[in-house]
Amino acid sequence: MSYQTLTCEKKEHVAIVSLLDLPGEPESVALLSNELSGLCAEMGWDEGIRVILLVVHEEALSMDSFPDAYIARTNEGGQETNFFHLAEPIAKLDKPVIAAIKGKAIGQGLELALACDIRIASETSLFGLPQIKSGLIPWDGGTQRLSRLVGQGKALEMMLTGEVLEAQEALRIGLVNRIFSPDKLMTAAMEMAKEMASKGPISLRYIKEATYKGMDMTLEQGLHLEADLYLLIHTTKDRTEGIRAFQQKRIPKFEGK
């Protein structure tokens, strides 16, 4: 299927999704929202995809001028139309998502990156949620996901001041997992995605489920969830394959079953 706002190709169980630079127009962002939602739905049921690599070229994630295109529209009757959500379709994926950020991740761009599981950035990347400077607040998950990732204190500081962080500081506070020089970023991101995709698909999903759901549970509840998922793994063919591969000293061939 062809898209106007993004591209998608599959390599060795990795779906490489690249966002294209967009003009600051409501129609373009609405189209991106629709196409991204549709693509995420397809990737969700595609058993050939085990890991998603979300690639951001240059300023595609920037969105830092706060045009009306990126917030809710108001019709003549004064009623707001739908928001153009970008983060939610990514956050709902039960497969690991790696964000490879080449340029800025500002405003809604950072909110999209926060919806990914791992963030790898260029040494020249910038990060921030400066909506406060335009009298707005983050609305695509930023207030919730940023504090869960870097802690409430730093998240509030970033959002209340609108400060923009350089890559080294983003790495220090845990906003990004790794940084590389621009020429090595994609190679490193793809290596991580392939390494991840070589693991058991069910294990990948269960780790995400246990981690994210456990954050909203008590420790005791989270431990029970972890134990339940661990026991379920033992009923799968992949677990049997893992044992055989270990005994035969070979690389396991997981099928996600």
N, C-alpha and C positions, 0 to 999 in steps of 0.2 A: 504493500500500500504506500502511495506517495503522500508526502506532507508538504505544507507551505512554510511552516514555522520551525521545523526540526527535521532531522534525518535519523534513521535507525538502521544499523547493520548488525548481523550476528557473526561472532567469531568464537569458536571453541566454547560454546555454552555461555558466552558473554554477549549481552545486548549493549551496543554502543550507541547511546542516544546523544545527539549533538543539537543544542539549541542554536538557532540562527539569530543574527542581529535583527532587531525589530524596530520599525519606526514607532514613534510615540503616539500611536493612534488607538482609540478604543477597539476598532475592528481587528487590528493585528493581535492585540493582547487577548481578546475574546477568542480568536481563532486558535492561538497558542494554548489557551486553557482547555478548549474543546479537544484539540488534537492530542494534547498530553494526557488528558483523561482517557481518551479512546485507546491510545497506545499502551498506557499502564494496564488497562483492562485486558488487552491482548497479551501483554507480557506476563500477566498474572496466571493465565491458564496455559501458556506455552511451556510444556515440559522440557523443551530443548534449551530454555533460558534458565540459568541458575543464578547469575549475577548481572546486575545492571550497572553500567558505567555511564554516568551523566556528565557529558563534556560541555563546558561553557567556553565559547570562543570570544575573546576580547571583551567587549562591553555588553554582551547579550544578557548578563545577569545584573548589570549596573542599576538601571531603573532608578537613578538617584535624583532626577529632576522633578519627581512627583507630579507628572502630568495627570490630568483627569483620567487618562486611559487606564491607570493602574488602580483606581479605586472605584467604589460603587458609583454608578450613574444615576441621575435623578431625572425622571420623566416630567412631562408638563404638569402632571397632577401632584407633583411633589413627592412621589413615592420612589424609593430606591429600587433599582433593578438588581439583578444578581451581581455579586462580587465575582471578579475574575480570579478564582483560586488556581494557584499553581502548585502549592506545597502539598495539599491534601492527597491528590492522586499518588504522589510519590510516597508519602507517609503510609498509605494503606497497603503498599506492596509488602508481601510476606517474604520476598527474596531480598538479599543484601543489595544495597544501593551505594555506590561510591561516587562522590562528586569530585570531578577534576576541574578545578577552577583556575582558568588562565588569567582572567582580568579581575574586575571589581565584583564584589558580592555586596551590594549596597541596597538597603531597603528591602523590597519584596524579593530581590535577588538573594539576599542572605537568608530570608525566610525559606526560600526554596532549598538552599543548601543545607539548612538546619533539618529539613525533612529527610535528608539522606542519612545513612548510617555512619559513613566515614567520609571525611573531607580531606582531599589532598590539593594543595594550592601551589601556585608559583610564588617565588620569592618576592615578586613585584605586586602581588595581589593586595587588595584593600578590602576591609570588612566593616560594616556598620549598619545600624538601624536608626538613621537620623530623621525619622518622620516628625519628631518633636519640633524640628526647626520650621516645619510648615504647618504647625498646629494640628498634626495628626498623630496617630499611634500605629504601631505595627498591627496588622489585622489578618495576616495569612499565617498565623501560628507563632510569630516572633516572640511575643510576651511569654508564651508558655514553653517553647522549646529552648530558647536561649538560656533561661534560668536553670532549666534541668541539665543543661550541658556544662555551663561555666560557673554555676552558682548564682544565687539570688543577688548578692551584693554587686558583683561585676556586671551582671545583666542589667540591673537597675541603673548603674552608672553609665553604661553604654547608651541605654534608651533615654534616660532623663537628660543627658548632656548632648546626645547626638554625635558623640565622638566616633571617628573612623580609625580603625586599627590597621597597622601594617602587619605583614605576614608573620614576622618574628614574634610580635606580641600576641597575635592570634594563636600561634603555636604554643606560647608560654602558658596561656590560660586554658588551653584545651579546646579552643574553638575549632582548630584544624588539627588533624592527626600528624601530618607530615608536610614539609615544604621542599620544593626542588627548584632548580634553575629552570627557566622557561623551556629550554631545549630538552630537558630530561623529564619534564612533568608527565607527558603522555606515556612515555615508555614505562615509567615507574607505576603509573596508575593502571596500565594494562597488565603489567606483571602481577600486581596485587589482585586484580580481577580474575586473571587466569588461575592463579594459585588458589583463590577462594573457590572458583568454579570446579576445581579438581576434587573438592571435598564432597561429602555426602549431601545431596540436596535437602533431604529431610532434616539432617542435623543443622544445616544452615538456617532453615525456617524455624526450627524449634528453639535455637539459641536466640533468635530475634524475639520470638513469642515470649519466652521466659524472661528475657531482659526487660522488654517494654511493659508487659503486663505486670511484672513483678514490682515495677516502680510505683504502681498505684495500689499495691497490696502491703499488708504487714509483712515483716520478715518471715513469720511462720507460714503465712499463706503463700508467699513466694517460694519458699522451700518446698512446700507441698506441690506446687505447680511444676517446679523443676524436677522433682522426683517422678511425677506422673509422666512427664514428657520423656524422661530418661527410660522409664519402663516401656513406653510405647516404642521407642527406638529398637528395643530388643525383639519386637515382633515383626520387624521389617526384613526384607531380603538384603537391603544394603548392609545391615548389621552382620548378617551371615557372610556376605561378601567381604566385609572388612576383616573378619576373623580369618577367613580362608587366605586372603591376601597377606595377612601378617604371618600366618603359618608357612606360606609358600614363598615368603620374602619377595613379594612383587607389589606393584602399584595397584590398588583396588580399582575396579571398574563399577562405579556407582550408577544406578539407574533411577534413583528416586522412588523406589518401591519397597 
